[in-house]
Amino acid sequence: MTIPGLMQDNELMISALIRYAAEYHGHMEIVTRTVEGPMHRYTYADAEKRAKQLSNALINQFGIKQGDRIGTLAWTTYRHFELFYGVSGMGAVLHTTNPRLFDDQVSYIINHAEDRVLFIDLDFVPLVEKILPELKSIEKFIILTDRAHMPDTSLPDAICYEELLAAETSEYDWPIFDERAASSLCYTSGTTGNPKGVLYSHRSTIIHALSAAQNSAYALSVYDTIMPIAPMYHANAWGLPYVAAMLGAKLVLPGPKMDGENIQDIIESEGVTFSCAVPTVFSMLFQYLEESGKKIDSLKRTMIGGSAVPKAMTEKFLNTYGVTVLQLWGMTETSPLGVVASSTPQTDALPPKERAEVRDKQGRVQFGLEIKVLDEEGKTIPRDGIAFGDLWVRGPWVTASYFRSEGGEILDKDGWFPTGDVVTIDQYGYIKITDRAKDVIKSGGEWISSIDIENLAVGHPKVMQAGVVGIYHPKWEERPILVIKPAPDQTLTEEEILDFLKGKIAKWWMPDVVFIVDELPLTATGKIKKTALRDQYKDCLSS
């Protein structure tokens, strides 16, 4: 028989993060490259005051209640940061909308969420004007700017954000309520069917932040200067707006410009030590660094996720710029922290070649998350780094169902969530993504990893991006084809690429055809859209 412990049982509230940062690290800076252009600086203490003004405005001016959804179409800026705390802190739900989705998807998810108020950055006013007839639930439109930059707009009774806040006091006591209450809502990118909503809670967000900051994961502290390049509308900028406040670390928000020049300038001028982004962003940064000869000397570590990180990128960061790359695997449904390729004493003791091979995997599971990998028969695969199977996860920051039960029951009988990723797991517990289940290529009864071929192809100095898909073949069922976007000012031939791949992969893995294109289709989160590639080239091997 158990007996209850005699410890205090405080609710885990997102508002506690900004309250702590303001009280104990109130002088620490939050720096933003604004949508209007100039740099903006203020402190955590300033941010909390304005977040409280926002909470008061939502309640007093709009009658917002706990549980109401508040939408954003916004970049990674200090005003968006205030919404992270002012909305969730008063008990409403912050719905960060991805503006890079198709117009009909943007209107769909705003309607599906039943957002009552929509906060909009200047860049996205034309988008909202365009889809305005489709929006059913929005009662108020707030433009995230000051009076001097308010645009002429057809949005009805559009309100200036700075005037909204100026009308309110910062006197506000953060309420305490059930930590399992919804805090924020983020929709998947919807590569098949409509996007689905992942509804985070205060409890899941705090536990995720605590785990993410650990040495085995992001390994952050108050000594870091943190810049999330991953946008706030993409899985809450990978949790970094919460982690930074929890640590009291300087936070740098890059705003709308993701080009190499802007990123390099901010890294050097603000002394950024840690950043995170998808591989595409860092490819643009490399291009600018090589063209300009400029440096990123302050940057010590970067986390890369969203898609597998090419080995060439990891090596260039380390050998040319002295930056350690941490691979991250996760998804919107895991808040997004899943596994991180941080080292252990065991892996550090390996010979250099083997140590690099482990480093280039997606990583090891973090405490609080459980994983299992099952083969086609539902049996656990051996931890040999060779056998592969479907990855399942469960834990306190993993979704239990989609918003409004879209997709029905998504967990198995024991509460495991199917990620859709196919992986191997080695003796040290590191997993390697070999493919998405829907992207695995089966040729003549044998499996081929599209990701492995892509990563090798991107290692060619003339290659910017590479996508591999399986195409119907009358004899072999499927065969891989490779689609290449060359680096700027470079020309490539099919023979060059195939010669480069020879000896690096099995002969039967070699692509049947290599296409050289100006652009590859990308999803809203910057990943290669393989459904579009399969559709475009579906008949190329039929004859």
ABEGO torsion letter per residue (X at the ends): XBBBBABBBBBBBAAAAAAAAAAAAAABBBBBBBAAGBBBBBBAAAAAAAAAAAAAAAAAAAGBBBGBBBBBBBBBBAAAAAAAAAAAAAGBBBBBBBAABBAAAAAAAAAAAGBABBBBBAAAAAAAAAAAAABAABABBBBBBBAAABBBBABBGBBBAAAAAAABBABBBBBBBBAABBABBBBBAGABEBBBBBBBBAAAAAAAAAAAABAABAGBBAABBBBBABBAABGGGGGAAAAAAAAGBBBBBAEABABAAAAAAAAAAAGBABBBBBAAAAAAAAAAAAAAGBBBAABABBBBBGBBBBAAAAAAAAAAAGBBBBBBBBBAAAOABBBBBBBBAAAAABBAAAAAAAAABAEBBBBGBBBBBBBAAGBBBBBAGABBBBBBBBEAABBABBBGGBGEBABBAAGBBBAGBBBBBBAAGBBBBAEBAAABBBBGGBBBBAAAAAAAAAABAABABBBBBBBBBAAAGBBBBBBBBBBBGBBBBAAAAAAAABGABBAAABBABBBBBABBBBBAAGBBBAAAAAAAAAAAAAX
